[in-house]
Amino acid sequence: QTFFLLIIFGAIYGGTFLINTLLSDIVDYDELLTGGLRREASYYMALNFVPKFMLIPGECLPFLGMAYLKYARPVKERFAPACGGDGMGDAFCHTYYQNETLGARWCSDTKSCQDLIDSGVTFICNNALETCGIKQNDGVQTLLIMCYSVVPAIFVLGGVAALCFYPRAARSRSSHDQVMQAIDKLKRGEPVEDPWRPGSMVYPMEPPTEHSGALSYFFPHELKHCVADEVGQRMPNDLADFTSLWHGPCAWLVCGASVIPLGCVAISAGLEGLADDLGASVSPLGLMLVGLGVVIAWFHGMRLWVALHLRGLAVTRKEVITKFNAMAPFTGHVRLPLLPSGTE
């Protein structure tokens, strides 16, 4: 059984090497879509940052659940009797701790052995150590099974499902060679067809415009909305309309800011629980909500500030359309024309 489990673990762990291999191909493909810009540092930073970000709920929530389900810590070794002989099995251990004298504190400094028994804990003989120990209640056992098997299996299956959407055209050595050849053509100033998405054209990277940095704060659909009603009707040097650009960031800013008070309430409600022997408190969850709200408010607050700043600048439609077209290879959107229809 152990050998079989090690095979499964090895197969899963081997996927980490696949991630690094895929990421190297993705970096090259990103260079193609950007028209010649290398951003491997950003991708490798994201690859290492996301797992660290998920460590917070991944480690906090199981411990919090164990505390609420009345997890029992191991008994004190100096009070643990020997067991394993004739008539000294599980029943012996359970009877021994059940007869704990008042105030003896055989099990812990905060709870008596009877308290643990009332919470569903049973005392058994640890045959490997030949001393008495504890068996967690059914709720804690179920939680541990979920955390060590079911939940990881769900995420692994999710990763497998995501790999199924990896482009079929990108699953061979020849396809990567086609990407590198297309990059060479881009560096020579030639437009190329995306080898992984036939029919999609990629153009050489254009030099950054005066306001390209500010426009980078917004999503393609937001930029398109600034010029959508004017495409094919106005000239490239006409000014873009940023009247409604602040609506989306403002709505998200309000959502993020509204989460912060909820987190503060949860922190306050769980302060008393922090003094519990196992820390059964909702304060960590409240802290997560506060952190999430701060990140959302900060991110969209910056976008809102830039949107309001752009309203006072003379930004041409050409700059907006150029920025939108630069992101079109990533989003699959059709490139917007710079000139009105019928204009040479």
N, C-alpha and C positions, 0 to 999 in steps of 0.2 A: 504493500500500500504506500509506504513512504517513497519507494523508488518511483512509483507511478506519479505521485504528487510532484516529485522533483523534476520529472520529465515535463509536466505541465508548466511548472514555474520556469524552467529553462526556456521553454518555447515562448512564454510570455515575455521574459526578460530579453530574449533575443530580438524582440521588436524594437528595443532601444537603438540597436544598430541600424535597423531599417529606417528609423526616423532621421538619423544623421545622413544616411544615403539619400533619402528623399529631399532633405533640406538642401543639400548641395545642388541637386537638379532644380529645385525651386528658385534658388538664388540666381542660377544661370537664366532660368526662364523669366525671372523678374527683370534681369538686365535687358532681355529682349523686349519686354512689354514697356519698360521705361524709355526705350530708345537708346540705351547704352549706359545707364546709371547703375553702379554696383552698390548694393545695400546689405551685404552679408552680415555686417555688424548688427544691424537692426533686427534681422531675422534670428540670429543666434542669441541676442539679448532677450527677445520675446520667448524663445524656446526655453530659456532658463528661468525667466521671470514668472511665467504662468504657473509652473508647478509650485514655486515658492508662495505665490498668492493663494493657491488652493490648499496649502498646508494648514492655514489658519482654521478654516471650517473643518478640514479633514481630520485634524487632531483634536479640535475643541469639541465638536458635536458628539463624537463617540464617548468621550470622558463625561460630558454633561449628561448624556443618556444613561450611562452606568451609574452616575450619582443618583439620578432620579429613580432608577430601578433598584436602589439600595444594594449597590455593590459592597461586598465585604472584603476588607483587607485580610491578608494572611494572619493567622494567630501568632502570638508571641512564641518564639522558639523555646524560651526557657520554661514555658508552661506546657509545651506539647509533649505528651507522654509517648513512650514507645508502643508500637503496635505490630501486628503481623503474626503473632503466635496463635496458638489454639485459644479460641474464645476471646481474642483481642482484635477483632475486625472492625467493620464500620459501626456495628451496634455498640461496641465497647467505647469507641471515640465519642459517639453521640451521647451516650449516657454519661461519660466523664464530664463533658462540657455542660451538659444539662444540669449537672449537680454542682455547678460553680458556686462557691460560697459568696455571700454578699460582700461587695467591695473588693473582691480578689483581683479583678481586671485581668483575667486570663486571656481574653480575646483582644481587647483594645482599651485605651484610656478613656474613651468616650462612650462606649457601648458595652453592655454586658453580653455574655454568651446567649442568654435567653432572648435579648433583643434581636440578635442575629437569627436565632431559630424562628422567632415570630415573623421575620421578614422573608422566610422561605429558605434560609441557608441550612444545609445539613453538614454534619461533621463525619468525615470518612477517614479511613486509614490509607495513607500514602504509601503504597507498597514499595515504591522505589527508594524512599527515604526511611521507611519503617517508623514513621512518626505520624501522629494524627494531624489532619488538615481540614480544609473546608471545601465544600462544593457549593458554587454559587446558585442562587435561586433561578428558576426557569426563565424569568425575564432577562436577567443578565446573560445567561447562556445563549438565549435567542439573539440578543443584540450582538454578542461577540461573533456568532455564526454569520449574521448579516454583514458585519463589518469586515470579516476576514474572507468571506466567500461570495455572498450574493451581490453586495454592492460593487466590489472590484470586478466581478464577472460582468455586471451590467455595463460598466465603463469600458471594459475590454471589448465587449460585443459592439458598443458604440463606436470604438476605434476601428474595428473591423468593418462596420457598416460605412464609416467615413472613407476608408480605403477603397471601397467598391466604387466610389465616385471619382477616384483618381483617373484622369483621362487615359483611355485605352491607348491613344496615340503616343503617350509618354512612357509606356512600359517596356521600352526596348532601348538597346544601346544606339541603334541607328537613329531613333527619334531625338536622342540627346545630341548626336552629331549634327542633325538638321538644325537644332536650336543654335549651336555654336556657329554653323555656317551662316545662319540668318543674322547673328550678331555681327559677324565680320562684314556682311553687306551693309548693315546699318551704320557701322563705323565709317564706311565709304560714302555715306550719304544716300543710300538707295532704300526706298520703301520695300518691305518684304511681307510675305504672307505668313501668318502665324502657323507653324507646322503642327501645332497641337489642336488648333481650331481653324480648319480650312475655311476660307472665305473671309476671314478677319485680317485686315491689313494693319501693319505696324509701321509707323513713320519715325525717322530719326528724331532724336530729342532736340527740341528747340531751345534757344537760350532763354533763361528766366526773364520774365517781364518785371516791371517796377513793383507790381502788387501781387506777384505770384505767391509770395510767402503768406500774405494775408488771405488769399483765396484758398490756400491749402487747409484752412480750418474748416472747410465746408464740404459736405457730401455732394456727389455728382448731381443728384436730383435737385438739390438746393441751388446749385449754380445754374442748372438748366432752367429752373423756374424764373431766374432773373432775366433770361433772354428768350425764353420759349415763345412768348407772344410776339416777339419781334423778329424771329428767325425768318429770313427771306423777305423782310420788309424794310429794314433799316441798314445803314452802312456800318462797317466795322468800327469806324472812329466815333460813332455815336456813343453816348454814355449809357452804361448799364443801369438797370433799375433795381436798387437794393431795398426798396420800400418794405418788402415782406421778409427779408432775409433773417430778421431777428426773431420772427415768430417761433420757429422750431427751438432754437437755443433757449429762449425765454421759457417756453413750456417745460422743457427738460430741467432747467434751473429750478423752477418752482417744485417739480417732482422731487428733485434731489434734496432741496432745502426742507421739504415737508417730511422726509425720512429722518432727518437729524433729530427733531423733537421726539419722534417715536422711539428712537434709540436711547435718548436720554431718559425717557420714562422707564424703559426696560432696565437700564442700568440702575436707576434709583430703586425700582421694585425688587431688584435682586441683591441689593447691598447686604441685607440681613443674611441671605443664603450663602454669601461668601464666607461667613464664619462657620458654616456647616463643616463637619468632619471631612466630607468628600467634595465640598464646594458645589453643592446642588443649587446653582443660581443661574438666573437668566441674564445676569449682567454681561457675560461674554457675548451673548447674542446681541444685546443692545449695543455693545461696543462695535460689533461687526456692522450693524445698521448705521451707526454714526459714521464709521469709516466709509461705507458705501455711499452714504448721502454726501459726504464731503467730496469724494472723488467725482461724483456726478455733478455736483454744484460747481466744483472748480473747473471741470472740463468744459461744461456748457456755459459757465460764467465767462470764461475766456472767449468762447465763440460768440457770445452775446456782445462782449466789449468790442471785438473785431468787427462784427456786423454793424454796430452803431458807428464805429470809426470809418468804415467804408462808405457810409452814407454821405459823409462830408468830403469825400475824395472824388477826383475826376477819373474814374476807372472806365475804360472803354469796353464796349461789347467784345472787341477782338481779344482782350486779355482774358475775359471770362470764358469765351468759347475756346480759346487756346488751352486754358486750364482744363476745361471739361473734356476736350478731345484727347488730352494727355492721359486722362484716366479711363477713356473709352475702352482700350484694350483689356483693362482689368474687369470692367463691369459688363462688357458686352453691348454697351449702348452704341447706337449709330452716331458717327461723328457729325457735328453740326457744321453747316456751311458758314463761311465767313462773309461771303458776298450775297446780296439779294438774288433771288432767282431771276435768270435772264440777264444778269450782269456779267460781262466778260472781265 
